[in-house]
Amino acid sequence: MPFSLTRFLSSLACIVDLVFVFDGSISLSSIGRVDWNNMLEFMARVVDLLNPGPNGARIGFIQYGSDVTNEFFLNTYERKVDITNRIRGLTQMGGRTNTERALVALRREQFVYSRGDRSDVRNVAIVMTDGQSN
């Protein structure tokens, strides 16, 4: 059976600590601005499948290139509209593709109690990249 993100998220009963790890490197610039916006829209639609809030889904977001930026943490937003507006308003950072640094930041800076991680809730990361790390 092929992977279905909708089915997977539904299986989590919408109680999840979810962090998007998003490649904003310059290599994606060759894809084009339209595709950047399509990728942001995809992530906003994933959020629309969830029920964000203190007792529901918590959403964080990392964008990376040569550097890593925590765009927001699991405890930054509770309302779906705030999360989707923030995602849709992101600007591509550029730089090289440093996936390793992004994954280190995921563990050390996002999935931590002080940033909203819950020990009794499943941690899920959705990593989106062009596939080639520098």
Buried (B, 14 or more C-beta within 10 A) or exposed (E): EEEEEEEEBEEBEBBBBBBBBBBBBBBBEEEEEEEBEEBBEBBBEBBEEBBBBEEBBBBBBBBBBBBBBBBBBBBBBBEBEBBBEBBEEBEBBBBBBBBEBBBEBBEEBBBEEEBBBBEEBEBBBBBBBEEEBE
